[in-house]
Amino acid sequence: MRVAIIGGTGHIGSFLTPRLVDAGHAVVCISRGLKEPYQKHPAWRSIERVEMDRTAEEAAGRFGENVAKLDADAVVDLTCYQLESAQQLVAAMRGRKGHLLHCGTIWVHGPSVEVPTTEAEPRTAFGDYGERKAAIEAYLLREARESALPVTILHPGHLVGPGWVPVNPAGNFNPEVFSMLLQGREVNLPNIGMETLHHVHADDVAQCFQRAVERRSLAIGESFHVVSPAAVTLRGYAERTGALFGRPAQLRFLSWEEWRQGATKKDAAVTWDHIAHSPNCSIAKARTMLGYEPRYSSLEAVRESVGWLIEQGVVHAEA
C-alpha cells in the first residue's frame, strides 16, 4: 500500500514511517525538510521524501491538490490544526481512492462526566485548541456520512517519547520538575494532586495509525482514542516517578491560587489547561475494532523520556 504521511518527521511520524516500511508499505514522507526524524532507522533510506511548506502551499491554494497528486492509498495527516486546512485537503481528495486519517486530540472532550470517557460522549471542548480540533472532527465525520469520504480520526493523549519533554506531574512542560523529583527535593502540586493526565507513547500512536490503515473497512467513519491503558493522577505520577529513580517524592499541596503565584505565567496556564480537562479516556473501541494494544503504560513511557532527558543534560538526577 502507498501511504503519504503529512508531518512524517515529527513526534508521531518519526515512529510511524519506519513501522509502515517494516510492514511492507511504500511511504511518502511530506515535511518542510527542516529537521531530521526523532528516531534513526534504516527505513528512512527507502522512503520517498517530498518537501512542502503547508502554510505557504495552503495560502496559494495548492496544498490539498499537491497531496492528492501523490495518488496514495492512504494519507495520514499529522499537522492539521485549522478547519480550513481540513477543508482544502478534503476538497482535493474527494472522489479519489485515498483513505484520509486525521490526527485529532483527546482535547475534543471537555471535563469528564463518566470515566473512562468513551468516543460516544458528546463533545464539550473548551479552549482554542480543543474547539478547533472538535470542529475539524465534526466536519470530517459529516463528510464521511454525507459524501462517503473515507476518513478515520485518531485522538492521542499527551505525547511521550525520547526527543522532547513530556507533560510533568505538575501538569506543565518544565523539565525542572523531573530534576526536583529525582533529587528528592520538594515539589509543589496544585490542590490535592488528584487531577489526571493521560499520556501515550508516540510509538503506540504510530501503532494505532498503522492498524487503522490496514483495517480500512473497520476504521472508516470512526473516531478512536489513542492513549495508554490508564490515566495517572498528578500525585501518583509524582510518587511513582520518584520511586522509579529510588527517591521518595517530597510533595507539598497548595490551593490553586497559592500554587499559581509560585509558577511562571506560562507554566500556570499550561497546568490549568491540563487540570481543567483532567482526561481519563477509554481505549476499548480501538482495542476491539483495530486491535490496538499499547506497549507502554503512562509511567513506562515517561521513564523512557526522562532517561533521554538525563542523557541530554536537560534533567539532572544529582544536585
N, C-alpha and C positions, 0 to 999 in steps of 0.2 A: 504494500500500500504506500502511496506517496503522501507524506504528511508535511505540511508547512507550519512552522511554529513562529508566530509573531512574538518577538522577545525571547528568542531561543538561547541567548547567553545570560539571561537574568537568573533570579533566585530559583525559580521552578524549571525554566528551560535548560539550565545547566545540568539538571538531573534527567529531564525528560528526553532530551536529544539522544544521549547515549543509550537510554532504555529502549527507545524506538529502533535505533540502529541495531542493537543487540538482538532485538526481536525480528529482524529481517526487513524492516521498513526502510524506504528511501526517504530521507529527511531533508527539507529545505529550511535553513535557519535564516530568518529575517531579523535583522537588527541594524542599529546605526553604525555598527562596526567600531564602537568607541572603547570596548573593553573585552577582555578575554572571559570565558566562562569560569564559574567558581570552582569547577571540578575538572581536572585533567583526565582525559580518557582517549584511547586510540580511535574511538568512533568519530572524533572531530575531524580526522583526516579524510573521512569518506562521505562527508555531507556536502550539500550544495549551499553555499553562502550567498545571500542577497542583502546588500546594504541598502537600507531605505530609512529615511528620516520620516517617521509617521506624521509628526506635526506639520512639517513642510509639505509633504505629499497630500495630506488631507486639506490643507489650506488651498492647494492647487486643484483639489477635486480629483486627484489621481490615485489615492492610496488604495481604495477598495478595488478598482479595476486592475491595478498592478498586482494585487494579491490574487485576484480571480484568474488573471492570465497565467499564473503558475500551474493552473489545472491540477490542483491537489485533490486527492480523495478526501482529505480531512484538513481543516485549518484550525489550529489551536491559537486562540487569541489571548495572550497573557498580558496585554498592555492597553486594554480598553477601559477608559475611565470617564468617558463622556457619552451621553446618549447619541449625540451627532456622529461620533466615531462609529458606533454600532450601526447606525442607520446607513452610513456610507458604505460600510462593508457588506451589509445585508443587501443593499440595492444592487451591488456588483455581483454578489453570489446567487441572487435569486434566479431560479431556473437552472442552475448548474448542479453537478453531481456532488459537490463538496459538502461534507458534514462540518458544520461550524461548532466548535467547542469554545465556550467563553469562560474565562476565569472571573468568578464573582467574589463574594466575601460573606462570611457569617455576619457581617455588619448590616446585611439586609434585614436582620432581626433587631428589634429594639429590646427593651427589658423583658426578661423571661416571665412567662406565666406558669407553665409547667415545664419541668426539666427531667431528662434532657429534651431540648427543643427539637421538634421534627421539621422537615421541609414543608409539611402541610400547614404549619402555623401561619396566620395572617401576617403580612409584612407591616411592621410598625417601626421602620427605620427612622433614625433621627441623626442629625449632624450631616454636613455637606457630603462627605464620602459615602456614608451609608445610603443616603437618599438618592444620590446619583447612581449607585450600583443597583439599588432596588428598582429604579426607573428603567435601567438597561435590562434587568431580568424580566420585568413585566413586558417590555416591548418585544424581547426575543421570544418569550413564551406565547405572546399573542400572535407573532408571525408564524410560529410553529402550528398554532391552531388554525389560523385563518388562511395561510398561504402554503402550508405544508413545508415550511422551511426546516430542513434537518438540523436542529440545533440542540445542544446539551449545555447545561450550566453547572459548573462545579464551584462550590463555595468553601474555600480554605479558611482555616483559623489563623492564629498568629504564627507566621512562618519562622521556622528554626532551621539552622544548618550552618556548617562551617563556612565562614566568609563574611558574616555580619553579626551584629549584636541582637540577640532575641529580647523580647519584652521580659523585663526582670520581675522579681517578686514584689516590687513596689508599683508595678503597673506602668513603667516607662522604659526608656531605652538607655538610661545612664549606666554604663558598664561599671562604674564605681560601686554600685550596689553589690555586684558579684564579688569585687575585691573585699569589701567590708565583711561579707559573709564568710569568705574563705579565710580571712584573717581573724575571725572571731570578734569583730567589732560590732557595736550595737547598730542595728538598722531600725529606722522608724517606719512603721506601716500605718496607713490610714484606717481609722475606725477600729474594728477588731480583727481585721485581716481575713474576713470570711467571704469577701467578693471573689469571683472566679475568673480565671483565664483559660483559654482552650488553644493550646499550641498544636502544631503539626510540623513534622519534618518535611522539608521541601521534596525529599525523595519519595515520601509517601504520597504527596500531592501528585508528583510525576507518575507514580504507580497508578493512581486513580484515573488520570488523564489517559494513560495507555490503555487501561481496561475499557474506558468509555469509547475510545477509538475502535478497539477491537470488538466491542459489543454494541455496535451502532444501533441495531434494531431494538435493543432494550433501552438504550440511553436517549434516543431522540425524543424531544419534547419534555424532558425531565430536568429537574434540579437535584443536586446531591450535596450534602455536607461532606467535607473532607477535613477531618480533624483526627487527633489522637483518640485512643479508646476512652479516655476520661479527662475531664477538665480538672484543674487544680485550684485550690484556694490560695490566696496570697500567703497566708500563714503557713499552710502545708508546704507550699513551694519553697518558701524561705527555709523552713526547718529541714526539708529533705535536701536542699542544695548544700546547706552547711554540712549535713551529715555525710553526703557523698564525698566530701573532702576532709572528713574527720574533725569538723569544727561544729559543735553545737551552736545553733543560731541564737544570737542575743537580740531579742526583739523588744521594741517599745511601741505601744499602740497609742495613737493620738487621734483626737477628733479631726474631722476633715479640715476644719479651719486652722487648727494648730499645725497639722501636717503640711498644709498648703503654704503656710507662712515660712516654713523651713526649706522649701523647694524652689527651684527656679521657675519662672513663669512657664517655660516650655515644658518642663517635667510635670508640673502640676496639671497643665492642660491635657497632656497625654494620659496621665494617670486617671484623671477624671473621666476621660473618654472610655477607658478600659473598665473602670469600676462601675460606671453608669450602665454599661452594657452587661457586664458580668456574664459572658457567654458560657453556655453548657449545652452542647449540641449532640444530637444522636447521629450515629453512622449506620444505623440498622438498614436504612434504604440502600446505601451504597454497598454494604456487605451483601445484601440479598440479591440485588439486581446486577451489580457489576463484579461481585467477588472481591471487593476491596478489603484488604486486611493489612492495617498499618504495622510496620516492623517496629516502630518506636512508640513508647509511651511519651507523654509530655516531658517527664523528667529525664528519660534516656536521651531524648533529642537535645534537651538543654545541656546535659552533661557534655555531649559531643561538642556543642558550640562553645561552651565555657572552656573546654580543653584547648580548642583552637585559639580562643582569645588570650589564654595564658601563653601559648606558644608565640603569639604575635606581640606580647608585651602590653596588651591593652588591659588585661585583668592581671592582678598581682596576688598570688597566693600567700606571699610573705610581705609584711610591712616594710 
